[in-house]
Amino acid sequence: MALMEVEIPSGFAVDAIHLKDLLRGSHRHLHRTEVMGNKAILYFDKLDAKQVCVPVRMERVQVVARPARVFAHVYDYYSPETRNSARIDLPKLKAISICAICADCIGC
């Protein structure tokens, strides 16, 4: 079994309905999804050499200036040292300054 953990950026929430709908889609070997803390977790019966692309839809629920980097990790459930990670870049969000969201901004 393989897991894909997608970290949720600050100020965002996973679209839980969309996450469950992925199970009805054509995503090979995907059999379970859940949100745990600040991660969306997708469980696959197996993964092979073929590329798998699974969209995890998120919605902005709060504006956050300069959110921290987030990552997606894929690993073997029974052998977690067998893993791969990728950084998820959010260039438009990184450009948001505190002044853009501060109602009382005086130009710090």
N, C-alpha and C positions, 0 to 999 in steps of 0.2 A: 504494500500500500504506500502511496506517495501523498504528501501534503504540500499544498501551496499556501503560504501565509502572506497576506498582503497587508502591510501596515496602513492604518488610516491616518491621513494627515490631520493635524490640529485644525479644528473648525469645521470638520467634515463628518458626515455619518454615512454609513453604507445603506443603500436602498435595499432593505431586507426582502421586499417582495421580488425585486429583480434577482437577488441572490438565490432565492428559492426557485424562481423560474428557470435558472440555468440548468436545473436538474431535468427539466422537460425538454431542453434543447438538444443539440447534436454534439455536445462536448463529450469526446471519447473518454470513457471510463470514469467520468465524474459521478459520484454516488452520494455525496453529502456535502452540505455547506453550513457554516455557522459563523456568527460574530462572537468573538471572545475578547473582551477588553477593547484594545485599540487595533484589533486585527480581524480581517475576514479570512476564514480558513476554509479551504476547499480540499476535499478528500477524493482521491482517485484510486480506483482498484489497482491500477498500474499505469506507468508511463513508459513509453518506449522512445526510440530515436526520433520519432516524428514530432515536429513542433506543435505545441498546444498553445492556443491563444484564447484566454477566457476573460471577457470584459467584466470588471467589477465596478458597477456603477455607484458613484458617491454623490452626495448632495451637500452643498455648502450650507451649514447651519449657523455659522458665526464667522465674522471676518477676523482673521488673525494676521498680524504683521509678521513677515519673515518666518513662515513655519519651518520647523525642523525637517531635515531630510527624512524620507521614508524609503523602505526597501520592500522587495518581494523576495521571499525565500522558498525554495522547493527542496524537499528532502525526503528520504526514505524513512518511513515511520519506524521500521525495525532496525535501521542503521542510520541514525541521524547525522553521523559524521559524513555520510554521502549526501552532499548538498551543493546547491548553487544559489547565489544571491544576485540581485540586480537592483541598482538604485533607481528610484522613480523620480525623475526630475519634474519640478513644478515651476518653470521659469516665470510665468506670469504672476504666480503667487509670491515668489521670492522677491519680486520687485516692489511689493506693497510695503510702504514705510509706515511707521507708527503714526506719522502725521496724517496719512490718508484715512485713518480710521478713528482718530481722536477728535471727538466733538469739541473739545476745549483747547485745541492745538494753538499754541502761540509761537510756533516755529522753533521749538526747543533748540 
